[in-house]
């Protein structure tokens, strides 16, 4: 008999949440709201790390807003700039607090 409530399965949750979120071309406030929701979903899914694609062009407002949120967010343990192969200055890797 197949699992009756896949939404309650940790594996289903983990597979349903992508490992990265793209915020490029978004306005800052809606992007930050999306990021907050994404972090909550990723934490519930048991993810250890996420990648935030904020872009590297423009005034840097999106990157600053993302870093401010990550600094203050209780589910984020730490964050660091993505290595060149993973987006370089246009992305940030956030390490999430373990929910176990």
N, C-alpha and C positions, 0 to 999 in steps of 0.2 A: 504494500500500500504506500503510495507516494506521500511525502510530507504534506500535511494539510494546511499549514500556515507558513509559507515560505518567508513572509515578512518578519517572523520571529526567529528565523535561522541566522546565526552570525555569518555563516558562509554566504548566504544569499545577500545579506546586507553588504558584505565586503565586496562581492562581485558586482553589486549594483552601484557602488560609489566609484567614480573614476579616480585615478591616482593624481590627477591634476585639474586645475580650474583655470580657464582662460578669461582674463579681465581686460585684455586689450580692446580698445575702441569703446569701452563702456565709460559712462560718467562715474566719477569717484564715489558718490554716495550710494547709488544702486549697486555698484561693484562691491563695495565694502559690505553691504547687506547680504549680497549673494555669498561672499566669502565667509561671513559669520555662519550662515546656514550650512555651507559646505563643510566647515570645520566641525560643526556639531554632528553632521551626518557621518563624516569620516571617523570621528571619535567613537560614535556609537557602533560603527562597523568594525572597530578594533584596529584601524589602520595606524601604523607607526609613523609614517612620513607622508607628506603631501608636497606637491610642487605647485606654486602659484605663478602663473605667467602674467606678468603685469606690463611687459614691453619695456624697451629701453630708449625709445625716442620721446620727444616732447619735453615738458617742463620737469618731469620727475614727480609730479604730484601723486600719481597712482602708486608709485613705489614707496613714497613716504607714507601715504595713508595705509598701505598694506603693512609696512614695517611697524607703524604705530599700533595697528590692530593686533599684530602678532605679539608685540611686546606686552600688551595689556591682557591678552586673552588667557583665561585660566587653563584652557586645554592645550596650550602650546608651551612645550618645555623650552625650546630654543629654535632659532632659525639662522640661516646662513645663505649667502649668495650661491646660486647654482653654479656648478663647474661649467666650463665652456661647452662640453658635450651635452649638457642638460639645459641650456638656455643662457648661460653666462649672465651678463648684467640685466637681461630681460626677464629673469625668473628668480624666485626665492624658494628655498627648500625649508619647510617647517617640520620639526620633529614634535609629534604629539605626545602628550602625557599618557602613559599606559593606563588603561581603564581596568586592568586586572588587579 
